[in-house]
Amino acid sequence: MKKRLIMTVAASATLLLAGCGNNHKDGKDITVSLPTEAKADKLDAQGYDAAMPVYSAVYDALVKYDKDKGIKAGLADKWSVDKSGKVYEFHLKDNVKFSDGSKLDAKAVKFSIERAKAMNKETTVETLKKLDKVVVKSDQVVQLKLKSPSNQVLNELTQVRPLRIMSPHSVEGEKVTGKFKKAIGTGAFVVDHTGKEKTTMKPNKYFDNNHPVKYNLAFQTIEDGDSRNSAVQSGSVDISGGSLGMLSDQQIKQDKKNNKLTVEDRPSTVSHFMAFNPNNKILSNKAIREAISKSVNAKAIAGKPVEGLFQNNVQYVNKENQQPHVFDIAGAEKLLKTEGYNKNKDGIFEKDGKPLSFNLVIQTAEFPNWKDKAEQVQRDMKQAGIKVNVKTLDAQSYYDTLWTKKDYDLIFYRTYSDALMPYNFMSSVFKNNDGKSGVLANDDALTKQLDDYPSYVSKEDQQRAFDDIFKHFNKQYYGVPIAYPNETFVVSDKVKEFKFSGLTDAPIDYKALKVKE
């Protein structure tokens, strides 16, 4: 199925180059690339089925994230947290309407939050795990009451899912557990037509107090990186890059030479790294993980020095609590020998007749640079006497492998970004849940540290907690950093003004985007 889709998309890109540019002559349509299908027909604000960048086109958040200012007003213009850390009160803006003309009120917020909890019973979202009840204080005032304190509520409310606000009219019977019918939000756009290859949207006439944006929007599915860049070069796609479909370093160099394109480069909090399957018996040995880490020349792969899993602009990260990556093949070999491994005639370490060999899983639809980086890891580890087989999967198979099938040894992954960093990211993939191994680690001590963290109210206590978390994590070698990428976008000359939203998974600020007349 996926192979057919890739071929179809590549063919579509070719058609786009030949003729679809005619659709843009009026200068009012902006086409954005996506590395996966938009699935706007499943754009339930409280679900996880649609493509990440699509949510923010239709749905707004109670509060927004700003990397310089922290949390700022969204649908709520003011908020407060009581001394217990268990009651969050939000005062909604007046004169905000959903795309069907109905008024945003506290009942709609209550509906959205309660629906998110009902739909995500096994969630890692702290706000939903600790939610006791949602209280409507008045038409424009709503409270979230928690069972225990959490310092994550505001951060989680900024994200693209599952806590954005949706009209109750979006579901059958306006019931919390009703079947999803139609995406009705307060955001800049309304879904016009949805398809596997292209989804179109039109301005929400009620957006921004009846000041709609002045352009139409389309999401074009192009999984193949080369086809994606060809579409950008031709002008049939107007914005690409980042979570809209990363382009390779070579492609970006090519785009910089095109006077009809602008390359927008922004600092990022995201890291790319290599992780270990915690269910693999060999890799459950810390000494083996350390040997693998030492065998990888992370500085050469990343193109810059790397210190620990996280970039230095991530909250709580500092020079004292991050461990510089060490490239030391001799040290790696010494560790393997200590664990009873010896090199065979092919130069590969083996034990009990079994060579030290691992499958490394990657995908290139969203991350085209991973192919070259994986091959460099393969060469480095071979030099240290460890065999690596690189397996490239399509995006859907990759995520199925990571989250469900678990049939990998090593895997490339990326950190979640912005306001979810670093707690929510670490909690979602490195923490054990209900007695079961975490996605990328099996560590009771780390789990306890992560469980305790949300209850810390003061910034000083939070910093101390993360100093300890980072120290433990680094000593266990749970991740090998391979890149500290920027947020890089390629924009056509139809766009008069482009502004990165500051949120990696929802990168376009639609209100600030200006289109040439």
C-alpha positions as CSV (number, residue, x, y, z in Angstrom):
1,M,0.0,0.0,0.0
2,K,2.7,2.5,1.0
3,K,4.9,1.6,-2.0
4,R,1.9,2.4,-4.3
5,L,1.3,5.7,-2.5
6,I,5.0,6.7,-2.9
7,M,4.9,6.0,-6.6
8,T,1.6,7.9,-6.9
9,V,3.0,10.9,-5.0
10,A,6.1,11.0,-7.1
11,A,4.0,10.9,-10.2
12,S,1.8,13.7,-8.8
13,A,4.8,15.8,-8.2
14,T,5.8,15.4,-11.8
15,L,2.3,16.5,-12.9
16,L,2.6,19.5,-10.5
17,L,5.8,20.6,-12.2
18,A,4.1,20.4,-15.6
19,G,0.9,22.2,-15.0
20,C,-0.4,22.8,-11.5
21,G,1.4,26.1,-11.3
22,N,-1.5,27.5,-13.3
23,N,-3.7,27.2,-10.2
24,H,-1.5,29.9,-8.5
25,K,-1.7,32.7,-11.0
26,D,-4.0,34.8,-8.7
27,G,-1.4,34.6,-6.0
28,K,-4.0,33.7,-3.4
29,D,-3.3,30.0,-2.9
30,I,-0.5,28.7,-0.8
31,T,0.5,25.0,-1.1
32,V,2.4,23.4,1.8
33,S,4.2,20.0,1.5
34,L,3.6,17.1,3.9
35,P,5.7,14.0,4.1
36,T,2.6,12.0,5.1
37,E,-1.1,12.1,4.2
38,A,-3.0,15.0,5.9
39,K,-6.0,12.8,6.9
40,A,-8.1,15.9,7.5
41,D,-11.2,13.8,7.4
42,K,-10.0,12.4,10.8
43,L,-9.0,15.8,12.2
44,D,-10.5,15.3,15.7
45,A,-8.8,17.9,17.9
46,Q,-8.7,15.3,20.7
47,G,-7.3,12.5,18.6
48,Y,-4.0,11.5,17.0
49,D,-5.0,10.4,13.5
50,A,-4.2,13.4,11.3
51,A,-0.8,14.8,10.3
52,M,0.7,17.0,13.0
53,P,1.0,20.3,11.1
54,V,-2.7,20.2,10.0
55,Y,-4.2,20.6,13.5
56,S,-3.0,24.2,14.0
57,A,-4.6,25.3,10.7
58,V,-8.1,24.5,12.2
59,Y,-7.7,24.5,15.9
60,D,-6.4,27.0,18.4
61,A,-5.0,26.4,21.9
62,L,-6.0,28.0,25.2
63,V,-2.4,29.3,25.6
64,K,0.5,29.6,23.2
65,Y,4.2,28.8,23.5
66,D,6.9,31.5,22.8
67,K,10.5,30.5,23.2
68,D,11.4,33.9,24.5
69,K,8.4,34.8,26.5
70,G,7.3,31.4,27.6
71,I,3.5,30.9,27.9
72,K,1.4,33.7,26.3
73,A,-2.3,34.3,25.6
74,G,-4.2,32.1,23.2
75,L,-8.0,31.6,23.4
76,A,-7.5,32.5,27.1
77,D,-6.3,36.0,27.7
78,K,-5.5,35.4,31.3
79,W,-5.1,32.5,33.7
80,S,-4.0,31.6,37.2
81,V,-2.8,28.7,39.2
82,D,-3.7,28.3,42.9
83,K,-1.1,27.7,45.6
84,S,-1.8,24.0,45.7
85,G,-0.8,23.7,42.0
86,K,-4.0,21.7,41.4
87,V,-6.5,24.4,40.2
88,Y,-5.9,26.1,36.8
89,E,-8.4,28.9,36.0
90,F,-8.7,30.3,32.4
91,H,-10.6,33.5,31.3
92,L,-11.6,33.2,27.7
93,K,-11.4,36.0,25.2
94,D,-14.7,37.6,24.2
95,N,-15.9,37.7,20.6
96,V,-14.3,34.4,19.5
97,K,-16.3,32.2,17.3
98,F,-15.9,28.7,15.9
99,S,-16.0,28.3,12.1
100,D,-19.7,27.4,12.2
101,G,-20.5,30.8,13.8
102,S,-21.1,29.4,17.3
103,K,-19.5,31.2,20.2
104,L,-16.4,29.9,22.1
105,D,-17.4,29.5,25.7
106,A,-16.4,27.6,28.8
107,K,-18.7,24.7,27.9
108,A,-16.8,24.1,24.7
109,V,-13.5,24.0,26.6
110,K,-15.0,21.6,29.1
111,F,-16.3,19.4,26.2
112,S,-12.8,19.4,24.5
113,I,-10.8,18.5,27.7
114,E,-13.3,15.9,28.8
115,R,-13.3,14.4,25.3
116,A,-9.5,14.3,25.3
117,K,-9.5,12.3,28.6
118,A,-12.3,9.9,27.4
119,M,-10.5,9.2,24.1
120,N,-7.0,8.8,25.6
121,K,-7.3,6.4,28.5
122,E,-3.7,5.2,28.3
123,T,-2.2,8.7,27.8
124,T,1.2,10.0,28.9
125,V,-0.2,13.6,29.0
126,E,0.1,14.7,32.6
127,T,-2.9,17.0,32.3
128,L,-5.2,14.1,31.4
129,K,-3.6,11.6,33.8
130,K,-4.2,13.9,36.8
131,L,-7.4,15.6,35.7
132,D,-10.1,15.3,38.3
133,K,-12.8,17.5,36.7
134,V,-13.5,20.5,34.5
135,V,-15.7,23.2,36.1
136,V,-17.6,25.9,34.2
137,K,-17.5,28.9,36.5
138,S,-19.3,31.2,34.0
139,D,-19.7,31.5,30.3
140,Q,-16.1,32.7,29.9
141,V,-14.4,31.2,32.9
142,V,-13.4,27.5,33.2
143,Q,-11.3,25.6,35.7
144,L,-9.2,22.5,35.4
145,K,-9.0,20.7,38.7
146,L,-6.3,18.1,39.2
147,K,-6.1,15.2,41.6
148,S,-2.5,16.2,42.4
149,P,-0.2,19.1,41.5
150,S,1.4,19.2,38.0
151,N,3.8,21.8,36.5
152,Q,3.0,20.5,33.0
153,V,-0.5,21.8,32.3
154,L,0.3,25.1,30.6
155,N,3.1,23.4,28.5
156,E,0.8,20.6,27.3
157,L,-2.1,23.0,26.5
158,T,0.1,24.7,23.9
159,Q,0.7,21.6,21.8
160,V,-1.1,20.6,18.6
161,R,-2.9,17.7,20.2
162,P,-4.9,16.4,22.0
163,L,-5.9,19.5,24.1
164,R,-6.8,22.1,21.4
165,I,-10.4,23.4,21.5
166,M,-13.1,22.0,19.3
167,S,-16.8,22.8,19.0
168,P,-19.2,20.3,20.4
169,H,-21.0,20.5,17.1
170,S,-18.1,18.5,15.6
171,V,-19.4,15.3,17.0
172,E,-22.7,13.4,16.9
173,G,-25.1,14.5,19.5
174,E,-22.6,17.0,20.9
175,K,-21.6,14.2,23.3
176,V,-18.1,13.9,24.8
177,T,-17.9,10.3,23.4
178,G,-19.8,11.2,20.2
179,K,-18.6,10.1,16.8
180,F,-16.4,12.7,15.0
181,K,-18.3,14.3,12.1
182,K,-16.5,17.5,11.0
183,A,-13.5,19.7,12.1
184,I,-14.9,22.9,13.6
185,G,-12.4,25.1,15.3
186,T,-11.5,28.7,15.9
187,G,-8.3,28.6,13.8
188,A,-7.5,30.3,10.5
189,F,-9.0,27.7,8.2
190,V,-11.9,25.4,7.4
191,V,-11.3,22.0,5.7
192,D,-12.7,22.3,2.1
193,H,-11.7,19.0,0.5
194,T,-9.6,16.1,1.8
195,G,-7.8,13.5,-0.2
196,K,-4.8,11.2,0.1
197,E,-2.6,13.3,-2.1
198,K,-4.0,16.8,-1.6
199,T,-6.2,18.5,1.1
200,T,-7.5,22.0,0.5
201,M,-8.7,24.6,3.1
202,K,-10.4,27.9,2.8
203,P,-10.3,30.8,5.3
204,N,-12.5,30.7,8.4
205,K,-14.6,33.9,8.0
206,Y,-15.0,34.2,11.8
207,F,-11.2,33.9,12.5
208,D,-9.6,36.7,14.5
209,N,-12.8,38.5,15.3
210,N,-14.1,38.3,11.7
211,H,-10.7,39.2,10.1
212,P,-10.0,36.1,8.0
213,V,-6.6,35.4,6.4
214,K,-6.5,36.4,2.7
215,Y,-5.3,33.2,1.1
216,N,-6.4,29.6,0.5
217,L,-4.3,26.7,1.9
218,A,-3.5,23.3,0.5
219,F,-1.5,20.4,1.9
220,Q,0.3,18.4,-0.8
221,T,1.4,14.8,0.2
222,I,4.9,14.2,-1.1
223,E,6.7,11.4,0.7
224,D,9.8,11.3,-1.5
225,G,12.4,14.0,-0.6
226,D,13.6,14.4,-4.2
227,S,10.0,14.9,-5.5
228,R,9.4,17.3,-2.7
229,N,12.3,19.4,-3.6
230,S,11.4,19.3,-7.3
231,A,8.0,20.7,-6.4
232,V,9.6,23.5,-4.4
233,Q,11.9,24.3,-7.2
234,S,9.1,24.5,-9.7
235,G,6.9,26.6,-7.5
236,S,4.1,24.1,-7.3
237,V,4.8,23.9,-3.5
238,D,5.3,27.2,-1.7
239,I,6.5,26.1,1.7
240,S,8.5,23.0,2.7
241,G,11.0,22.0,5.4
242,G,10.9,21.1,9.1
243,S,7.9,19.0,10.0
244,L,6.4,19.9,6.6
245,G,9.0,17.6,5.1
246,M,12.7,18.1,5.8
247,L,15.0,18.6,2.9
248,S,18.5,17.3,2.7
249,D,21.5,19.6,3.2
250,Q,22.3,19.2,-0.5
251,Q,18.8,20.2,-1.6
252,I,18.9,23.3,0.6
253,K,22.2,24.3,-1.0
254,Q,20.5,24.0,-4.4
255,D,17.4,26.0,-3.2
256,K,19.6,28.8,-2.0
257,K,20.8,29.3,-5.6
258,N,17.2,29.7,-6.9
259,N,16.4,33.4,-6.8
260,K,12.6,32.6,-6.5
261,L,13.1,30.8,-3.2
262,T,14.1,32.0,0.3
263,V,15.6,29.7,2.9
264,E,14.4,30.5,6.4
265,D,16.7,29.1,9.1
266,R,15.6,29.2,12.7
267,P,17.1,27.9,15.9
268,S,15.6,24.6,17.2
269,T,15.3,22.7,20.4
270,V,15.0,19.4,18.5
271,S,17.7,16.7,18.6
272,H,18.0,13.6,16.4
273,F,19.5,10.6,18.2
274,M,20.0,6.8,18.0
275,A,18.1,4.8,20.6
276,F,18.2,1.2,21.8
277,N,15.4,-1.4,22.0
278,P,15.0,-2.1,25.7
279,N,13.6,-5.6,25.0
280,N,16.9,-6.6,23.3
281,K,18.7,-8.7,25.9
282,I,22.2,-7.7,24.6
283,L,21.3,-4.0,24.5
284,S,19.9,-4.1,28.1
285,N,23.5,-4.3,29.2
286,K,24.8,-0.8,29.9
287,A,28.4,-1.7,28.9
288,I,27.2,-2.6,25.4
289,R,25.3,0.6,25.0
290,E,28.3,2.5,26.2
291,A,30.6,0.7,23.8
292,I,28.2,1.5,20.9
293,S,28.1,5.1,21.9
294,K,31.9,5.3,22.0
295,S,32.2,3.7,18.6
296,V,30.1,6.4,16.9
297,N,31.8,9.7,15.8
298,A,28.9,11.8,16.7
299,K,30.7,15.1,16.1
300,A,31.5,14.2,12.5
301,I,28.0,13.0,11.9
302,A,26.3,16.0,13.4
303,G,28.8,18.4,11.9
304,K,29.3,20.1,15.3
305,P,30.2,19.1,18.8
306,V,27.3,17.3,20.7
307,E,26.9,17.2,24.4
308,G,24.2,14.9,25.6
309,L,20.8,14.2,24.1
310,F,19.5,17.7,24.3
311,Q,20.5,21.0,22.7
312,N,21.7,23.7,25.1
313,N,18.6,25.9,24.6
314,V,16.3,23.3,26.1
315,Q,14.8,24.1,29.5
316,Y,17.0,22.9,32.4
317,V,19.9,21.9,30.2
318,N,23.3,23.4,31.1
319,K,27.0,22.5,30.8
320,E,27.0,20.9,34.2
321,N,24.3,18.4,33.7
322,Q,25.0,17.3,30.1
323,Q,27.7,14.7,29.3
324,P,29.9,15.4,26.3
325,H,29.8,12.6,23.7
326,V,33.1,10.7,23.6
327,F,34.3,9.0,20.4
328,D,36.8,6.3,21.6
329,I,37.1,3.2,19.5
330,A,39.8,1.7,21.7
331,G,37.6,2.3,24.7
332,A,34.6,0.7,23.0
333,E,36.7,-2.4,22.1
334,K,37.9,-2.6,25.7
335,L,34.4,-2.6,27.0
336,L,33.3,-5.4,24.6
337,K,36.3,-7.6,25.6
338,T,35.4,-7.1,29.3
339,E,31.9,-8.4,28.4
340,G,33.4,-11.6,26.9
341,Y,33.5,-10.6,23.2
342,N,36.4,-11.3,20.9
343,K,37.0,-10.4,17.3
344,N,36.5,-13.1,14.6
345,K,38.4,-13.5,11.4
346,D,36.1,-10.9,9.8
347,G,37.0,-8.3,12.4
348,I,33.5,-8.5,14.1
349,F,33.2,-9.1,17.8
350,E,31.4,-12.3,18.7
351,K,30.5,-14.3,21.8
352,D,29.6,-18.0,22.0
353,G,29.8,-18.1,18.2
354,K,27.3,-15.3,17.7
355,P,28.6,-12.1,16.0
356,L,27.7,-8.7,17.5
357,S,25.2,-7.6,14.8
358,F,22.3,-5.1,15.0
359,N,19.5,-3.8,12.7
360,L,19.3,0.0,12.6
361,V,15.8,1.2,11.5
362,I,15.4,4.7,9.9
363,Q,12.9,6.5,7.7
364,T,13.7,9.1,5.0
365,A,10.2,10.4,4.1
366,E,10.3,12.9,7.0
367,F,14.1,12.9,7.6
368,P,16.1,12.5,4.3
369,N,19.4,13.2,6.0
370,W,19.0,10.1,8.1
371,K,20.3,7.9,5.3
372,D,23.7,9.4,5.1
373,K,24.0,9.6,8.9
374,A,22.9,5.9,9.3
375,E,25.5,4.9,6.8
376,Q,28.2,6.8,8.7
377,V,27.1,5.1,12.0
378,Q,27.3,1.8,10.1
379,R,30.9,2.6,9.0
380,D,32.0,3.8,12.5
381,M,30.6,0.8,14.3
382,K,32.2,-1.6,11.7
383,Q,35.5,0.0,12.5
384,A,34.9,-0.8,16.2
385,G,34.0,-4.4,15.3
386,I,30.2,-4.2,15.4
387,K,28.0,-5.1,12.4
388,V,25.1,-2.8,11.6
389,N,22.4,-3.5,9.0
390,V,20.5,-0.3,8.0
391,K,16.8,-0.9,7.3
392,T,14.9,2.0,5.7
393,L,11.1,1.9,6.1
394,D,8.3,4.1,4.9
395,A,6.9,6.5,7.5
396,Q,3.9,4.4,8.6
397,S,5.9,1.2,8.9
398,Y,8.6,3.1,10.8
399,Y,6.2,4.3,13.4
400,D,4.5,0.9,13.6
401,T,7.9,-0.6,14.3
402,L,8.8,1.9,17.0
403,W,5.5,2.0,18.9
404,T,3.9,-1.4,18.2
405,K,6.0,-4.1,16.6
406,K,9.2,-3.3,18.4
407,D,11.2,-5.3,15.8
408,Y,14.4,-3.3,15.7
409,D,17.6,-3.2,17.6
410,L,18.7,0.4,17.0
411,I,16.5,3.2,15.8
412,F,16.9,6.8,14.8
413,Y,14.4,9.1,16.5
414,R,13.9,12.8,17.3
415,T,13.1,14.6,20.5
416,Y,9.7,16.3,20.9
417,S,10.2,20.0,20.9
418,D,9.5,23.3,22.5
419,A,7.2,23.4,25.5
420,L,7.2,19.6,25.7
421,M,10.9,19.6,26.4
422,P,12.5,17.9,28.2
423,Y,10.0,16.3,30.6
424,N,7.1,15.3,28.4
425,F,9.4,13.8,25.8
426,M,11.5,11.8,28.3
427,S,8.3,10.6,30.1
428,S,6.7,9.4,26.9
429,V,9.6,7.3,25.6
430,F,12.0,6.5,28.5
431,K,9.6,6.0,31.4
432,N,8.1,2.6,32.3
433,N,4.3,2.4,32.4
434,D,2.1,0.1,34.4
435,G,4.9,-2.3,35.1
436,K,5.8,-2.5,31.4
437,S,9.0,-1.3,29.8
438,G,9.2,2.2,28.3
439,V,9.4,2.6,24.6
440,L,13.2,3.3,24.6
441,A,14.3,2.3,28.1
442,N,13.5,-0.1,31.0
443,D,14.7,1.7,34.1
444,D,12.8,1.8,37.4
445,A,15.1,4.5,38.9
446,L,14.6,6.8,35.9
447,T,10.9,6.1,36.0
448,K,10.7,7.1,39.7
449,Q,12.5,10.4,38.9
450,L,10.2,11.2,36.1
451,D,7.1,10.3,38.1
452,D,8.2,12.7,40.9
453,Y,9.1,15.6,38.7
454,P,5.6,17.1,37.8
455,S,4.8,17.7,41.5
456,Y,7.7,20.1,42.0
457,V,6.3,23.7,42.1
458,S,9.4,25.9,42.4
459,K,11.8,26.5,39.6
460,E,14.7,25.6,41.9
461,D,13.3,22.2,42.8
462,Q,12.5,21.6,39.1
463,Q,16.1,22.4,38.1
464,R,17.5,20.1,40.8
465,A,15.2,17.3,39.8
466,F,16.4,17.5,36.2
467,D,20.0,17.7,37.2
468,D,19.5,14.3,38.8
469,I,17.5,13.0,35.8
470,F,20.1,14.0,33.3
471,K,22.9,12.6,35.4
472,H,21.3,9.2,35.7
473,F,20.2,9.2,32.0
474,N,23.7,10.1,30.7
475,K,25.4,7.4,32.8
476,Q,23.1,4.8,31.4
477,Y,23.8,5.7,27.7
478,Y,20.2,5.6,26.6
479,G,20.8,7.7,23.5
480,V,23.5,8.6,21.0
481,P,23.1,12.1,19.6
482,I,23.5,12.3,15.8
483,A,22.2,15.8,15.0
484,Y,21.2,19.2,16.5
485,P,19.2,20.5,13.5
486,N,17.8,23.9,12.9
487,E,14.2,24.6,11.8
488,T,14.9,25.2,8.1
489,F,12.1,26.1,5.6
490,V,12.2,26.8,1.9
491,V,9.6,29.5,0.9
492,S,8.5,30.6,-2.6
493,D,8.5,34.2,-3.9
494,K,4.7,34.1,-3.6
495,V,5.1,34.5,0.1
496,K,5.6,38.1,1.1
497,E,6.3,37.4,4.8
498,F,6.9,34.1,6.6
499,K,7.1,33.7,10.3
500,F,8.1,30.5,12.2
501,S,5.5,30.0,14.9
502,G,8.1,28.7,17.4
503,L,6.3,25.3,17.6
504,T,8.1,22.6,15.6
505,D,5.0,20.5,15.0
506,A,2.9,23.5,13.9
507,P,5.5,25.6,12.3
508,I,3.5,28.2,10.3
509,D,2.0,31.3,11.9
510,Y,-1.0,31.5,9.5
511,K,-2.1,34.9,10.8
512,A,1.4,36.4,10.3
513,L,1.9,34.8,6.8
514,K,1.5,37.4,4.1
515,V,0.9,36.6,0.4
516,K,1.9,38.8,-2.5
517,E,-1.1,40.3,-4.3
